[in-house]
């Protein structure tokens, strides 16, 4: 069961080591520019970059990656509007 899930994730998310390397590289670029961000903004950026890494390492046509990015991009807006 777990092996089946891991194989499916590899197909949609790419090789884990490659995806993690891309994600960490993207996140490291942003760290010096985060001084005035809220925790919600920081985490949203981290998750968006994580999803971008999955797109680059895995299946760019996997709809969930794009839907997740849109969701994470909306969290700081909800925070600013007092809805979070």
N, C-alpha and C positions, 0 to 999 in steps of 0.2 A: 504494500500500500504506500509506504513512505517513498520507496524507490520510484514508483509510478509518478508520484507528485513531483519528485525532484527532476525526473526526466521531462515532465511537462513544463516545469519552471525553466529548465535549461533551454527549451525550445522557444519560450516566449520572452524570457529575461536574459538569455545568453549565459555563457560560462561564468560562474560565480566569481572566480578570481579576476577575470577581465572586467566584469561589471563593477566590482568593488574598487578596482584600480581606477577606473574612469570616474566613479563617484567621488572617491577621495581626492583625486586630482582637481576636479571641478570645485569641490568644497574648499580645498586649500587656497585656491585663487580668491575666493570671496571672504575669507576670514579677516583680513586687515580692514575691510570696508564695513564691518558689522557693528561698529561702536554705538551707534544711535538707534539700533533696531530693538524692538520688543522681542520677547521670547517667541511669541506667535510668528512674527516676521522671520526670525532666524530659523525656526523649525520648518516653516513653510518653504523657505528657500532651500534648506537641506533636503526636504522631501522632493521638491521639484527637481533638484539636481540629481537626486537618486533615481527618479523616474526617467530623466534624460539619459542617464547612464544605462538604464535598462533598454531604452530605445536604441541607443548606439550599439550596445553589446548583443542585443537580442532581436526580437521581431518588431520592426518599426510600425508594422500594421496591426499590432495588438492594441485594439481600441482602449482597453483599460488603462494603458499607460497615459494616454492623452486625456482621458476622463479624470484620472487621478490628478494630473497636473492642473487641470481646470479647478478641481475641488480645492487643492492646496492654495492656489492663487486667490481663491475667494475668502480664505480664512482671515487674512489681515484686513480685508474690507469689512468683514463681519465684526472684527475687533474694533476697528475705527468707528463703526456705527453703533457700538455698544451692544451688539447681538451675541457676543461671544464671551 
